[in-house]
Amino acid sequence: MEINENAALVVVDVQKGFEQEFWGRRDNPGAEENIAALIDAWQETGRPVVFVRHDSSQAGSPLAPGTEGNAFKEFVEERRGKGAGPELLVTKSVNSAFYGEPDLDAWLRGAGVSQFVVVGIQTNMCNETTARMGGNLGYDVLFALDAMHTFDLAGPFGWTQTAEELTRATAVSLHGGRFARVVTTEDVLKGASVA
């Protein structure tokens, strides 16, 4: 798998608010380590990095603007502005990073970017929505499954799914439906010639 020289890394909603008990049980305790490794690799190779922040408009949300939970986790914040390549901050109040400010699609196309890697929080929510939209818009989307996590979730009819079940369903839907290629952090690092 080859990673384009100008492939973007889209780091979705790695915010302190996701550490609160509000969300429940999560999966993939190694997500943050893998996200950090990918940011470092992208910054070292001068590739573009997009940091996405969810500014929730829902009352009482742990991600509401002006709250501590809205801030990026420390390991992300300390890396912002440190790369050799272009960097963008996108803020949004819905699931897709393509419905944020400034316009992600316009920025990527303006930079000649046709491929991007999705990492961050949550696997089956903002990450999946961003990947699906990216696929629909014609991008080559790589979904680094071990560089993200999600939480157990209750749905209709008394149904519940664990974070692991949701992660698997997202991976199958995206990959099987050809919205994105589901890969590992190691795959991406090797393809970017930094492993």
N, C-alpha and C positions, 0 to 999 in steps of 0.2 A: 504494500500500500504506500503510495507516494503522497506526501503532503506538499501542496504548492508553496513556493517561496513566499507568496503573499497571503497565504491562508490566514484567516482571522480566528482568534480564540475568543469565544463569547462566554463570559463568566457571569452566570445568571444568579442574582439575588443571594449572594453569600453574605447574609446579614445576621447580626447578633440576635435579632428577634426570633430566629429559628432555633435558638438554644433554650427557649422557654418551654416549660412543661405544657403549656397551652396546646402544643401540637401532638403530644403523645410519643409513642415509641417510634424510633427511627431505625433505618438499616444502614449498612455500609459505614462502619466507624473509620475506615481508611479514606473516605472521600476527600477530606480536607488536605491530607498529605498529597494525594494525586492531583488535586486542583493546584496546589502550590507548585508541584513539579512542572506542570504544564505552563503555568504563568511564567515561571523562571525560564523554561526552554524558549517560550515565545519571545520574551524580553531579550534574552541573550542572542537570539537569531534575528532580531529586528523586525519580527512579524507583528502585524497589528493586533492589539488587544482591546476588546470591548468589555467594559465593566457595566453591568446592568443592575439597577437598584429599584426595588419595588417600593413605591410610595403609596401605601394602602389608604384608600378613602373610606374604609369601613371603620365605624366607631369601635374603639377598644382593641383594634388590631395591634399585635406586637410589632408590626412593620410600619406603623403610622409615622409620617414625617414629624420631626421634632422630638421623637422618643429615642431612647438609647438603642432600642431594637432596630431602628431604621438604619443605623450605621453598619458599614461593612465590618465583618469579623477582622480582628487585628492582622492576621496573616495576609489578608487581601489588602487592607488599607495601607500597610507598610510597603507593599509592592507597587502601589499606584504611582505613576509618573517616573518609574525607574527604568523603563524599557528603552531600547535603542530605536524602536519603531513607533509608528503612530498609535495613539491611544484615544479612546472615546468613552465618555460616560453617558449612558442612556438611562433616563428615569421613566418609569411607567406605573400605571395603576391598574393594569389588566394583565392577563397571562403572557401574551406575546411580546417579546422585545421589539417586534416590528411595529407595535402600536405604542411607541414611546417618543420621547423628545431627547435629542433631535432624531430625525428619521434615519433609522438604521439601514434600511434598504438603499436610500440615496447615498449615504456615507460609504457603504460597501461598494456600490457600483461606481461611485466617483473615484474610489481607490483602485478600481479594476479587480476587486476581490470576487471570485466565483466559488470559493470553498471556505467553509468555516467549521470549527469544532465547538460543540456545545458541552459545557460543564456547569456545575452549580446545584442549586436547590429550587424546586423539588423536581425529581425525576419525571413524575407523571403529570405535573402541572405546568409550570412556566417553561421548564426545559422541553417537555414534549410539544407544547403548543408552539414554541419558537422553532423547533425542528420541523414540525409539520408545515408551518408557514414558509420556512426557508425552502423546503422541498417544493412546495407549490409555486414559489417564486423562481424556481430554476437553479437554486444553489446546490452544490455538492455538499451535503450536510453529513458530518461525522459526529456521532453521539457517543461520547466517552463514558460508558455506563458505570465504570468503577470510580469516576471522578464526579459523582453526584450522589444524592441520597433523597429519600422521601420518608413518609410516616404512614403508620397504619391508618385505615380510613373506613368510616361507616357510610353506606350508601342506601339505596332504596330497598324496600321489601325486607328489611332486617338484615340485608347482606353486609358483610364486612370483608375486607381484604387486608392482609398484612402488607407491610412495606415491601417485603421480598416478592410477594405475589403481584403487587402493583408494578414493581420494577420489571418483572418478567413479562407482564402483559404489555407494558410500554415498549419494551425491547422488541417483542414479537410483532406488535402493530407497526412500529416505525420501520423495522428492517423488512418484515414480510410485505408490508404495503409500499415499500420503496420510497418512503419519505426521507429516510436517512440510512446510513450504514452504521450499525451498532458495533463499536470497537472498544478496545481497552486502552488505558493510558500508555501501556508499553507499546501497543501497536502504533499509536500516534507519535510517541517519542522516536521510535525506530524510523517511521516514515518521514519524520522531520529531520532525520540524521543527527539526532542529539542523544540517542540512547547508547 
